[in-house]
């Protein structure tokens, strides 16, 4: 499937009734696994990628080139639409965000998110006027591309649990041209329902991290259109690795192998190129 067809399919997922789940692979192998299970789109995860290369998920530790290289491997590993976690756009300047969008589209991504976090603990969130300028610049770059822009309001991840300000930011991002809106860390279903009611674009919600554990059905009923899992699948994989290693180290047994995916199944999923 070519880039334009993937983009059109991705857009259509956001327009149909209900909510769709868009899981987050962290490398080409996990992308192949998830694609084989019937998901209709995938998203990269900066956290999952960081764990896989022995880094922390942080602005300082992850560069644009390496995250885009990881995203390109995921794009090439499957025939699904892939959107990317583009962090803060990899710089505060609006033109940097625009450049990031163009580079993302060049490697085959059909979408990506720009967040309003700064990465600085003393001033963790960009002032609203600058945050809006950044989204507007990203939107203008995306307009001439097959690219769906998600704008993220990060208040709840940075100790600013202000629902009114979060909604105000999402509304401003929508007006600036964002196609999808996302406020990670919302505390409960009522807050999610309120956000969905107060904005005019599809809303993404992340599950599997901290906060409530809500079903796809409950989220769809609240108005959510798209559900991602962030780095939680990667953390689940690391959890299985730790349990297996602890069994061997502490008990001298190898029972974990009973739950391992057979080699022949994994081999069938992976490229022989």
C-alpha positions in Angstrom: 0.0 0.0 0.0 1.4 3.4 -0.9 1.8 6.4 1.4 -1.3 8.2 0.2 -3.5 5.1 0.6 -2.2 4.5 4.1 -2.9 8.1 5.0 -6.5 7.8 3.6 -7.1 4.6 5.6 -5.7 6.3 8.7 -8.0 9.3 8.3 -11.0 7.0 7.8 -10.4 5.2 11.1 -10.9 8.5 12.9 -14.2 9.2 11.1 -16.1 6.0 11.7 -18.3 5.2 14.7 -16.7 3.9 17.9 -13.1 3.8 19.0 -10.2 2.0 17.4 -7.1 0.7 19.3 -3.7 1.8 17.9 -1.0 -0.1 19.8 2.6 1.1 20.1 5.4 -1.2 18.9 9.0 -0.2 19.8 10.9 -1.8 17.0 10.4 -3.7 13.7 9.8 -7.1 15.3 7.1 -5.9 17.7 5.5 -4.0 14.7 5.3 -7.2 12.8 3.8 -9.0 15.7 1.1 -6.4 16.3 0.3 -6.1 12.6 -0.3 -9.9 12.5 -2.9 -9.7 15.2 -5.3 -7.6 13.2 -4.7 -4.0 14.4 -5.5 -1.4 11.8 -2.8 1.2 12.6 0.3 1.5 14.7 2.0 4.3 16.6 5.6 4.6 17.7 6.6 5.0 21.4 9.6 7.1 22.5 9.5 5.4 25.9 9.4 1.9 24.4 12.2 2.7 22.0 14.3 4.3 24.8 13.9 1.1 27.0 15.0 -1.1 24.1 18.3 0.8 23.7 19.0 1.3 27.4 18.0 4.9 27.7 15.4 6.9 29.7 12.5 8.5 27.9 13.6 12.1 28.1 14.1 15.1 25.9 17.8 15.1 26.7 18.4 11.5 25.9 16.6 11.0 22.6 17.4 12.8 19.4 15.2 13.4 16.4 17.4 11.4 14.0 17.4 8.2 16.1 13.6 8.4 16.8 12.9 8.9 13.1 15.2 6.0 12.2 13.3 3.8 14.6 10.0 5.0 13.2 11.2 4.2 9.6 12.1 0.7 10.6 8.5 0.3 12.0 7.0 1.7 8.8 9.0 -0.6 6.7 8.2 -3.7 8.8 4.5 -3.7 8.1 1.8 -2.5 5.6 -0.2 -0.5 8.2 -0.5 3.2 8.7 2.0 4.4 11.3 1.9 7.6 13.3 4.8 8.7 15.5 5.5 10.2 18.9 7.4 13.3 17.8 8.0 14.5 21.4 8.1 18.3 21.5 8.9 18.6 17.8 12.6 18.4 18.8 12.9 22.1 19.6 10.9 25.0 20.9 10.8 27.0 17.7 7.7 26.7 15.5 9.9 26.3 12.4 11.6 23.3 14.0 8.2 21.6 14.6 7.4 22.2 10.9 10.7 20.7 9.8 10.0 17.6 12.0 6.7 17.1 10.3 8.2 17.2 6.9 11.0 14.8 7.9 8.4 12.4 9.4 6.3 12.4 6.2 9.5 11.8 4.1 10.1 8.4 5.9 6.5 7.2 5.3 4.8 8.2 8.5 1.1 9.2 8.0 0.8 11.1 11.3 2.6 12.3 14.4 2.1 14.2 17.6 3.6 17.5 18.9 3.3 18.1 22.6 3.4 21.4 24.6 5.9 20.2 27.2 9.2 21.9 27.4 11.2 19.2 29.2 12.2 21.7 31.9 11.0 21.0 35.5 10.9 24.7 36.4 8.7 25.7 33.4 7.3 22.4 32.1 4.7 23.7 29.7 5.1 26.2 26.9 3.0 29.4 27.3 -0.2 29.0 25.4 0.7 31.6 22.6 3.9 29.8 21.8 2.3 26.4 22.0 -0.3 27.5 19.5 2.3 28.9 17.2 4.1 25.6 17.2 0.9 23.6 16.4 0.0 26.1 13.7 3.5 25.7 12.1 3.2 22.0 12.2 -0.3 22.1 10.7 0.8 24.3 7.9 3.6 21.9 7.1 1.2 18.9 7.3 -1.4 20.6 5.0 0.6 19.9 1.9 1.5 16.4 2.9 -0.5 13.2 3.5 -0.1 13.7 7.3 -2.5 13.7 10.2 -1.4 16.0 13.0 -2.1 15.2 16.7 -1.6 18.0 19.3 -0.9 17.0 22.9 -1.6 19.0 26.0 0.7 17.7 28.7 -0.5 19.4 31.9 -1.4 16.2 33.7 2.0 14.6 33.1 3.8 17.6 34.6 1.9 18.2 37.9 -0.6 20.6 36.5 -4.0 18.9 36.9 -6.0 21.7 35.5 -8.8 20.4 33.3 -10.1 23.8 32.3 -6.6 24.9 31.1 -6.1 21.6 29.4 -9.4 22.0 27.5 -8.6 25.6 26.6 -5.3 24.4 25.1 -6.8 21.6 23.1 -9.5 24.0 21.7 -6.7 26.4 20.7 -4.7 23.6 19.1 -7.8 22.6 17.2 -8.3 26.1 15.9 -4.6 26.2 14.9 -5.1 23.2 12.7 -4.6 20.0 14.7 -6.5 17.0 13.4 -6.5 14.9 16.6 -6.4 16.1 20.2 -4.7 14.3 23.1 -4.3 15.0 26.8 -2.4 12.1 28.4 -2.9 11.5 32.1 -6.6 12.5 32.5 -7.6 11.2 35.9 -10.9 9.5 35.3 -13.7 8.7 32.8 -15.6 11.9 33.6 -12.6 14.0 32.8 -12.2 12.1 29.5 -15.9 12.5 28.7 -15.7 16.2 29.4 -12.7 16.7 27.1 -14.5 14.8 24.3 -17.6 16.9 24.8 -15.7 20.2 24.8 -13.6 19.8 21.7 -14.5 19.4 18.0 -11.8 16.9 16.8 -11.2 13.2 17.4 -9.7 12.5 20.9 -6.9 10.1 21.6 -6.6 8.5 25.0 -3.7 6.4 26.3 -4.4 3.2 28.4 -2.0 0.9 30.2 -0.1 3.6 32.0 -1.0 5.1 35.4 -4.6 6.1 36.1 -7.9 4.2 35.6 -8.1 1.0 33.6 -11.0 1.5 31.3 -12.4 -0.7 28.5 -12.6 0.1 24.9 -16.4 0.1 25.2 -16.4 2.6 28.1 -14.0 4.9 26.3 -16.0 4.8 23.1 -19.2 5.6 25.0 -17.4 8.6 26.5 -16.6 9.9 23.0 -13.0 8.7 22.5 -12.2 7.9 18.9 -8.6 6.5 19.2 -6.8 4.5 22.0 -3.1 4.0 22.2 -1.0 2.2 24.8 2.2 4.3 24.9 5.1 2.4 26.3 3.0 -0.1 28.3 3.4 -3.0 25.8 7.1 -2.5 26.0 7.0 -2.5 29.8 4.9 -5.6 29.7 7.5 -7.3 27.6 10.3 -6.3 30.0 8.1 -7.6 32.8 8.0 -11.0 31.2 11.7 -10.9 30.7 12.3 -10.1 34.4 10.0 -12.8 35.6 11.8 -15.4 33.4 15.2 -14.3 34.5 14.2 -14.3 38.2 12.8 -17.8 37.9 16.1 -19.0 36.5 18.3 -17.1 38.9 16.2 -17.7 42.1 14.8 -21.2 41.5 17.0 -22.8 38.8 13.9 -23.7 36.7 12.9 -22.9 33.2 9.1 -22.9 33.3 8.9 -19.6 31.6 9.6 -21.4 28.3 6.1 -22.9 28.3 4.7 -19.4 27.7 7.3 -18.4 25.1 6.1 -18.0 21.5 7.5 -20.9 19.5 10.4 -20.1 17.3 8.6 -21.2 14.1 5.8 -18.7 14.8 8.2 -15.8 15.2 10.3 -16.9 12.2 7.1 -16.8 10.1 6.5 -13.2 11.1 10.0 -11.9 10.5 11.4 -10.7 7.2 13.9 -13.0 5.4 15.3 -10.1 3.3 
